[in-house]
Amino acid sequence: MNGRHGCGAGVHGGPVPDLRVRLFVLVIATAGVGACATSSTLEAPPPPSAAEVHADVRAFLRDPLLGHRGNIPEQSRYELDSAAKALGRGGTQVARAGAETLLAVDPTLLPATVLLAQTALAEGKPARVVDLLKEPLAGRPDYIAGQLVYARAAELLGDVITAFDGYLGIADLDQAAAARASALRAGALAKLGERTRAAVGEGRLAEAGAALATLRAWAPDDAATVDLRRRLAHARGNAAEELEATRALIALGGTSPELLQRQAALEVESGDARVGLELYEQLAERDPGNVEIAAALNAARFAWRTRLLPDRVARLLDASSLLRGDFAALTYWLVAGVRSGSGGATVIASDIVEHPQRREIARVLNLGLMAPVDPAVRRFAPNDYMRRGAALAALLRMPDRLGRGAACVGDGGGPAVDDEDAVCEAALRCRLISRLSECRTGAAISGSEAAEALRRTLHLIQ
C-alpha cells in the first residue's frame, strides 16, 4: 500500500478475505481518519493502557476458551485469542467488535458470547453480562471463563445465591473463584435457607424442594440444611424421610426436648417402636409433671405392644370388621390387666370349646368384660360381628374390673349393652370417642378402630 492509492483504496479497494482482515479493519477504524491524511503508510495505533481495565475486573477475566468443551474452527480460535488479548490491554471496543463479528458468523459460538460478556463487565454493565450468559451457561457448571464472569456480575448485582453457585462450581479449578466462594458461603447458605423456610411455611413445596436440593448440594451435612430437610418432609407428610432427617439432626448435636419428642413420636409411628418408647421414658424422667409426655409415653407403650403381638393377632389390626372372638383376642393381648388380672367368675360358653381363640374369649368372659349373647344356652357367638356399641360397653367396664373405677363411666361399673344412648354418652365423657356421631352402635368395628379405642381406655385403668 502506498500514498498513491489513498486511504479508501487501502481499506476498501478489495474483498475482505477472512475474519482476521475484518478485525484488522476494525482496529484501524478506531485510530481515526486523521492518520490517513498525514501518512502514506498505514500503521496500527498503539495499544491502550492496561490501566483502562481495572484490576478488579481483570481478576475475573480468563481466556474465553478456558473450560469450554466442543470443537471450534482454528480461525475462530485465532480471532478469539486476538480479541481477548485486546481486552486484556484495555481495548474494550476492539474486543467487543471482535466478539460481535464472530457471533455474526456463528451465533452459537459460546466463547464469543463469553468474550462479549467480559467486555460488558469491563464497561461496568453487570446486568448485561447476566442477560448474555444466564441461559447459555445452564448445564455448564465447569466452564471456567464463562462461570467466573457470570458469577462476578451476579455478585455485583447483589445476587449472592447465583454468585456463590457459580463460583463453587469452579472453585477447584480457579483460585479467584475459590476465594469468592469462601467469602460468600455463609451469606449464600443463610439467604437460600431463608428462601426455603419461607416456601415451606407458605406451602410452596415444589419451590422449597428445588431450593433444598441446591442446599444439599452445597452443604449436605450442615445442621441448617438437615433441619430444612426435616421441615419439608413433615410438610409433605413423609414420616420416613422426616425421621431420617431428625435422626441426622440429633446426631449433629440437636438435643432440644421438642426435637427428641418428635423423634420419639416418629420412631413409634414408622421407625423403631422400642427406641421411641425408650426416648419417651427418658423425657418423662426429665419432666415428670409433663402431662403431654406422660400421655405420649402410654401411647408408645401401647404401640410397642402391637409390635409384639402374635402374627395371628397382629393381622386383626388391619381387619375391616372384627368378629366377637377377634375383639376378645385383641383385648386380651393389648391390655396387660386382662392377661394378668386376678379374680372373676368362671363363665362357660359351649360354642368356644373348639374355637382357636377360646383362651382369650374365656378370659374376657371371666372378667365380665363381655358376656354370652344367649346366657340360657351359654352361647358366646364368636363368629358374629362385633358391634361398636358392644365394644364400647366392654371397654367402659374395664376401669371397674381392672382398676379403681372412673367417674366418667357412671354408676354400676358401666352402662348396659342394650342402653345405646348411655353407652355413647359415657364413651364421649371418657374420651373413647371424639363426638357422638362416632358412636354408631350397630356398625361393625374395624381392627384399627378397636385398637385405638383400647389405647384410649388405658388411661382410665392406670
Sequence and secondary structure as in RCSB ss.txt:
>XXXX:A:sequence
MNGRHGCGAGVHGGPVPDLRVRLFVLVIATAGVGACATSSTLEAPPPPSAAEVHADVRAFLRDPLLGHRGNIPEQ
SRYELDSAAKALGRGGTQVARAGAETLLAVDPTLLPATVLLAQTALAEGKPARVVDLLKEPLAGRPDYIAGQLVY
ARAAELLGDVITAFDGYLGIADLDQAAAARASALRAGALAKLGERTRAAVGEGRLAEAGAALATLRAWAPDDAAT
VDLRRRLAHARGNAAEELEATRALIALGGTSPELLQRQAALEVESGDARVGLELYEQLAERDPGNVEIAAALNAA
RFAWRTRLLPDRVARLLDASSLLRGDFAALTYWLVAGVRSGSGGATVIASDIVEHPQRREIARVLNLGLMAPVDP
AVRRFAPNDYMRRGAALAALLRMPDRLGRGAACVGDGGGPAVDDEDAVCEAALRCRLISRLSECRTGAAISGSEA
AEALRRTLHLIQ
>XXXX:A:secstr
  GGGHHHHHHHSS   SHHHHHHHHHHHTT THHHHH SS        GGGS HHHHTT   TTTT  S   HH
HHHHHHHHHHHHHTT HHHHHHHHHHHHHH TT HHHHHHHHHHHHHTT HHHHHHHHTTTTTT TT HHHHHHH
HHHHHHTT HHHHHHHHHHTTTT HHHHHHHHHHHHHHHHHHHHHHHHHHHTT HHHHHHHHHHHHHH TT HHH
HHHHHHHHHHHT HHHHHHHHHHHHHTT   HHHHHHHHHHHHHHS HHHHHHHHHHHHHH TT HHHHHHHHHH
HHHHHHHTS HHHHGGGG SS BHHHHHHHHHHH HHHHH         GGGTT TTHHHHHHHHHTTSS  SBG
GGTB  TTSB BHHHHHHHHHHHHHHHSS  GGG GGGS  TT HHHHHHHHHHTTSSSSGGG  TTSB  HHHH
HHHHHHHHHHH 
